[in-house]
Amino acid sequence: MSFYTLIGLRQEPFSNSPDPDLLYRSPDTARCLHELEIAVRLHRGLNVVFGPVGTGKTTICRELLRQLHNDPHIRTFLILDPGYVSQLDFVRALGSTLGVPSPQRDDLQAHKDGIQNWLLTRVNAHEETVILLIDEGQKIRDDCLEILRELLNFETNTAKLLQIVLFAQTELKPRMQAVPNLMDRINLRYELGPLNLTQTRAMIEYRLAKSRLEESQPIRLTRPAAWAIYRHTKGYPRQIIHLCHHTLIIMASRQSQTMRRKWVKQYQGEQGAPNTRATRRLGLVFLGTTAAAAVFLVTVFGSSISLPPGLNQFNPSGKESDFLPARSEFAFSPSPHVTAGLQPSGLKKNVPQVLIGEKKEPGKELLSQTEPHSGSTNAEHSQKTPNWPQELGTIPLFPQDSIWNLAGTVYNTRNSEFKTQDVIPAIRQANPQLKDLGRLKPQTPIRLPLLPGLACLAPRQCRLSLFHTPDLSTCYARYKELKSSWNQSDPSLQFLALWDHRQGLRFHLLAGPGFEGPTQAEQARKDLPARARDDIRILDWTGNNIRPVIFSSLSKNGPE
């Protein structure tokens, strides 16, 4: 009994053989096949498909071969490995593949003449289309590329005698570009790339569905598992197949019908991939978008707690929030290099600035009321201050997205007194190259600046984090994916950033409100949809004395 029958499959869904039956037709793949078929049926000559290792070129080649094979007016031939050591060996192999009779003289010109005469017979006398598919095209020697160019000269007044489709890795491109008279003859040049997250999930589910026994229960792929697979493979089909195959073996040994993130992570761990989940749990200090610099209170100093120099708080309401530490708790001195980077001029004009701590005359040092007079200087203090991020990061604009929606999500302005229009001037200043923010093309990179003091994390609070990553654009893509399938009855999603002195800046997707303790948070976790429950983690600050400023707006009870 094969392992896949234990989990209700009739065949291996993730075989490393190029089985066209299991080819997932992503938009890129479908377009490639469509354009290739049109090109060869119209006798356009040379067509080339480039792609990095593992993007599915061989499987597409086999699928094209199958599509054309049943047409009685088309004769298709395939060369699997064109890496012949000489031009003579290459034309010998080509003639043998096509079924050309061996010439009386075994020389290069005799073989080329024989191929040309054979093609004239097939095309003119039998009205056939002859198609040659060449896989692993990057193995062709440079002098054999010249043979391909000569074959393209075999033509009638109306059409090329031989249609060639070459599948090759991208390393062949510069070599072909060095032969201009060959490049000029390329009719179609198509470049394959990796899949995106949605396509990765669709590919896995397609292969599982095609391989399932009719009477068996379908295998369920969880969203966290799909994300873990995509993050590890970067969307390259060969790597996806390899990882999913070994994940299925682990599933079969557990008799599980659900492909979960933990099975994916287990195989990665067996292969020596670092398990950073436990590490990331240690020392995460909750922070989101406040960034003139964030409040970093170190409990080691006991009552002698001070802020990093120059932290201004951005409070559009002009009044002190419940989430801001009391003014009597700490104070700090302004630092030009911090305030310059974190107080865009657009914000100064539109929103009042609030400075945490005792207000003093400009230029005078602000000291904590509890700070001991030990003679320590600002320079000594700044050496202990962590390196703060200069910006949140960059996000490529999604199709049908807007900069207002993006800003409202990342800065979470929909759930606070702080409004999206208040942050737009800062975004405009951070992106001077963007002249009209209302007319941006998809994939336009948007830099998102740090905005000082939107809010501070409430003490004695637990939150549920669905997903976390150090990359802003990755977190936003995950937010968009989750949001598209989120039901009205599901808890609200919230985008939040964190910072600590060990791991730096990280981004989280939160679900639901804050909780008084881990018990309530755990119960809420169980009530979440199954698709989001697998990778959930509880962020617990109920026993933490540090009250950090966050890098986005966070209300006490979470989103309304």
C-alpha positions, 0 to 999 in steps of 0.5 A: 500500500502506498502512503498516499492511499492512507490519506484518500489519494489514488496517486502521488499528487506531488510527483517530481515527474513532469506530469501534464495531468497535474499541471496547474494552469496559472494565468501565466501558464495558461497564457504561455500555452495559448500564445505558443499554440497560436504561434506554431499553428501560424508557422511563425518559426522560433519561439523561446520560453525562458524561466529560472530553475523550477518554474515548470518549463518542462511540464509546460513543454509536455502539456504543449506536446500533448495538446498538439499530438492529437491533431492529424495535420501536426507532427511534433517531435521532442529533444530532451537534452540538446547538449551535444558536443558538436554541430555534427552530433546535433544535426545527426540527433535532429535528423534521427528525431525527425525520422530523416533517412541517413545521408550517404555522406556523414558530414554536416552539409549532407545532414542539413540538406537531408533535413531540408528535403524531408521538411519540404516533403512533409509540408508541401506534399503532406500539408503537415506542420512540423514542430520541434520542441527542445527542452533544457535549451540552456545546454545548447552550444553556441555553435549549435545555436547557429544550426537553429538559425540555419534551420529557420532559413528553411521556408517557402514563400508563405511559411517556415518549414520548421516550427521550433519551441525552445524551453531554457533557463534564463542563463541562455538569454545573454548567449542568444543576445550575442547572436543578433541574427538569431534574436531577430528571428524570435517570434515569441519570447515568453518569460516565466516567473514564480507563483504568488501566494494565491496561485501557490495555494491554488496549485496545491489544492488543484493537485490534491483534488486531481489525485483524490479518490472519489469516495474519500474526504478531501484534504484540507489545506490551512491558510497558515500552511499555505503561507508557510509553504509560499514563504519557504518556496518563494512560489517556485513550483518545483520547490512547492512540489518537493515540500508538499510531498514530504509534508504529505508523508508526515500527514500520512504517518499522523493519519491526518486529512489536514495539511497544517503549518506544523507539518510543514514546519516539522519537515523544515526542522528535520532539514535543518531550517531554523525554528525561530518561533520560540525565539520570536516569543521571547522579549517581543515588546509591543509597539506600533506606529509612534516613531519619533522614537518609541518609549523604551522603559527598561525594568532593570533601572527600577524607578530610574526609567527614562525615555530615549532622547527626542521622542515626541508624541503625535496626538491629534486630539491634543489631549492626553490618552489613557494609553500614554504614560502619565507626564510625571513618570518620565521626561527627556531632552529633544534630539535634532536628529530624531525629531527631524526624521520623525516630524514631517512638516506636513504633520506640524501644520495640520496636527498639534504636537504633544511632548511627553514629560515636563515642558521646559524652555527650548534648549534646556534639558528635561530630566526624569523626576526620579532620575538619580543625580549620578552625573550621567550625561545624555551621551552616556544615555544615548549609547544605551538607546537602541537603534530606532527604525528610520521608516516602517518600510515600503509596500508596492501598491496592490491592484484596485488599492489606493494610498488612502486605504493602505494608510488607513490599514497600516496606521489603523486610523479607522479605529481612532480619533486619528484620521487618514487624511492626517497622515497623507502629508507625511506619506507625500513628504516621504515619497517626493517622486509621486506627484499625484497620489490619486493616480498611482499604477499598481506595483508603485512602491510606497514608502511609509514613514514613522509617525510619532506618538499615535498611541501607547500600548495599554498595560495589563493586556493580551492580544491575539496575533494571527500573523507576524513578520519583519517585512511590512509588504509581506504583512500587508499582503497577508492582511489583504488575503485574510480580509478577502475571506473574512466574514462579517461575524469574524473578529475585526482585523488590525494591523500593528507594528512592534519593536524591541531591542533584540529583534527590531521592527516586526509587524502583526495582524491582530484579531479582536479586542484586548483581553484582561488575561491569557485565559480570556485570550485563549478562549477567544482563540478557540472561537476564531475561524479554523482557517486562522486558528492554526498559527495564532499566538497570544501576546501577553503583557499582563505581567510586564512593567514596560509600557511601550509606545506603538507604531500605529493607533491602538484603542484599549478595546481594539477595533470598534 
